[in-house]
Amino acid sequence: MTLLLGSAGISNKQLTSRISGAGSVEEILELVDEHHKPFDFIHVATAVTRVANLAKVTRDVPLASDGRYTKLMGLVVQQLPRFKAGTVVNVFYGLATLQVE
């Protein structure tokens, strides 16, 4: 499934809505792959939390070998200085749920 959005044509609000409403880890990873450049700390926190919650349900998602997941983890590091207290809690919850070392 390919999402038909161009990075230049998506607003921050639309991107947040798409991440929040994604029904699968695959959808979120596609958004990360296609729209990673405008990701801010809110997008990163939302994506990590959604991936963690969805991965708990499906349990068969091989994340460690997926380059898009690696890109998401890179965005976590990149946005870390911008995280607020609530963002840190959400991201740490997601990382703990995903058992990231």
Secondary structure in CASP SS format (residue, H / E / C, confidence):
PFRMAT SS
TARGET T0000
AUTHOR 0000-0000-0000
METHOD secondary structure of the structure
MODEL  1
M C 1.00
T C 1.00
L C 1.00
L C 1.00
L C 1.00
G C 1.00
S H 1.00
A H 1.00
G H 1.00
I C 1.00
S C 1.00
N H 1.00
K H 1.00
Q H 1.00
L H 1.00
T H 1.00
S H 1.00
R H 1.00
I H 1.00
S H 1.00
G H 1.00
A C 1.00
G C 1.00
S C 1.00
V H 1.00
E H 1.00
E H 1.00
I H 1.00
L H 1.00
E H 1.00
L H 1.00
V H 1.00
D H 1.00
E H 1.00
H H 1.00
H C 1.00
K C 1.00
P C 1.00
F C 1.00
D C 1.00
F H 1.00
I H 1.00
H H 1.00
V H 1.00
A H 1.00
T H 1.00
A H 1.00
V H 1.00
T H 1.00
R H 1.00
V H 1.00
A H 1.00
N H 1.00
L H 1.00
A H 1.00
K H 1.00
V H 1.00
T H 1.00
R C 1.00
D C 1.00
V C 1.00
P C 1.00
L C 1.00
A C 1.00
S C 1.00
D C 1.00
G H 1.00
R H 1.00
Y H 1.00
T H 1.00
K H 1.00
L H 1.00
M H 1.00
G H 1.00
L H 1.00
V H 1.00
V H 1.00
Q H 1.00
Q H 1.00
L H 1.00
P H 1.00
R H 1.00
F C 1.00
K C 1.00
A H 1.00
G H 1.00
T H 1.00
V H 1.00
V H 1.00
N H 1.00
V H 1.00
F H 1.00
Y H 1.00
G H 1.00
L H 1.00
A H 1.00
T H 1.00
L C 1.00
Q C 1.00
V C 1.00
E C 1.00
END
